[in-house]
Amino acid sequence: DEGASGPMGKGGEKGGEPGEPEAQVRFYTWEEIQKHTLRTDKWLVIERKVYNVTKWANRHPGGQRVISHCAGEDATDAFQAFHINPTLVQKFLKPLLIGELAPGEPSQDRDKNAQLVEDFRTLRKTAEDMNLFRANPLFFSLYLGHIIAMEVLAWLMVSYFGTGWITTLILACILTTSQAQAGWLQHDFGHLSVFKKSSWNHIVHKFVIGHLKGASANWWNHRHFQHHAKPNIFKKDPDVNMLHIFVLGDTQPVEYGKKKLKYLPYNHQHEYFFLIFPPLLIPVYFQIQIISTMIRRRFWADLAWAISYYMRYFITYIPFYGVLGSLSLLTFVRFLESHWFVWVTQMNHIPMEIDCEKHRDWLSSQVAATCNIEQSFFNDWFTGHLNFQIEHHLFPTMPRHNFWKVKPLVKSLCAKYGVQYEEKPLGKAFVDIVG
């Protein structure tokens, strides 16, 4: 293979009795691997093994983009972070194997700190030994229970008290709370952090995001996993891809200034943020994106689940509010939920470093783009444990009720290597978004 140096490029010999045909292993250098980052030609490395994922990318259950973002890199930590059953996934990897890193090559690409990477993997192993990746069924049962209880309470209220303004306003607040909490719960199943089997997580994920929220599991997976793989990295994280509305970070405004690109008056973006982002993200942007994605990408199962949500909602509320009234109530609930969702999801990332790809190790890249919010019972519930965003980003398949247990280990590792671990009060986090 072109670029693989000397006899290593031709393949080394492996095992076998004298006279038997020898199995050949191709060896590659990082220099060669880093050439394969194109849409039509993608290689990556997992535990020193080199895989050609070009054809597999389009079939990848997490979406083709997330796997493409790791092309030309050591993807070992990303691979471990996203898959709860590596043995099963190895079955799919085997046919993609094309060789190994040459013996003289470091395990990490681009001069990453090998000791930091090793220590992080040891920390992950410690968390596994402490059973921190094992979910508490009671926690998630009660969580689902309190969401369903709110839905029932809302219906009982309107049945008993009628459709007056005060009742309707309280009803809207209950439904908003139920929707927000269902949003945090679907996040748990989407990250495979509840059941031991991926398939069970996927099924319940479709129920929670589809039947309880009217959205698409596949749409969420393909978008959200990109964010996790490359948080706050331009052209890779869809959550910071807002070029027509906001310019984020320190480098993008300069770049835009040089190119004289201007879609909106960006020097006022901290003011028009309040008019555009919190009120419109869920009721307008996400709604259009979700419905068009389900139809365009033929996610028919997701569409069926979403329709079941709308049928249940309208059957419940049309008898009280009529068609137009029910539609207005739903839009108002989405409007309220959108504010809750935006402030909570942006507080951990927008105030942090937003920049181009720097090819850092897993720990450093996640912590640079992420901050925590102080722990309290209210903060845990209000944010769906996203106040432990650093721990969640390092270990996305860890059940959220265990984040507080792994937190001291993470802080200690960050301190050892001088990686800044940022934590702040909830109010300051909200102010920092505007800042």
Number of C-alpha atoms within 10 A of each C-alpha: 12 7 13 20 15 9 10 18 18 15 19 14 13 10 10 10 7 7 6 8 11 13 11 13 17 19 24 28 20 22 15 15 24 17 14 18 18 13 13 9 14 24 26 27 26 20 14 20 18 23 21 21 24 21 14 16 18 14 10 15 13 20 19 19 19 25 25 22 20 22 25 22 22 26 23 19 20 21 18 17 20 19 16 21 12 12 10 10 12 11 10 12 16 10 12 17 17 16 19 20 22 22 12 8 15 15 21 19 22 16 11 16 13 14 10 18 18 11 12 21 16 12 16 22 12 14 18 13 10 12 12 20 23 17 19 15 11 9 14 18 10 11 17 17 11 15 21 15 12 18 19 13 15 20 15 13 15 18 13 9 11 14 15 9 9 11 16 18 15 14 23 21 17 19 25 23 20 23 24 23 22 22 19 21 20 25 21 22 26 27 25 24 23 25 19 14 12 17 11 13 20 19 13 18 23 25 23 27 27 24 23 24 22 25 26 27 29 23 19 16 18 18 17 21 22 23 19 20 27 24 27 29 23 20 14 22 22 18 19 21 16 11 15 11 17 22 21 21 19 11 13 17 16 12 12 13 10 9 9 9 12 13 10 14 10 16 11 10 17 13 11 15 15 13 11 12 17 19 21 19 18 22 19 14 11 14 16 11 12 22 18 12 16 21 12 9 10 11 16 12 15 25 21 16 23 26 16 17 20 17 13 12 19 17 12 13 19 14 11 16 18 12 14 10 13 19 16 13 19 20 16 18 23 25 19 23 26 24 17 18 21 16 17 20 15 17 27 26 24 22 20 19 19 21 18 15 15 9 16 15 23 22 20 20 22 23 24 20 21 26 25 24 25 13 16 11 8 10 17 17 14 17 21 21 24 24 28 26 25 27 26 23 23 23 23 26 24 27 24 26 18 20 21 13 13 18 15 11 17 19 16 13 18 18 12 10 12 10 16 13 18 15 18 16 13 18 10 11 24 16 12 16 17 14 9
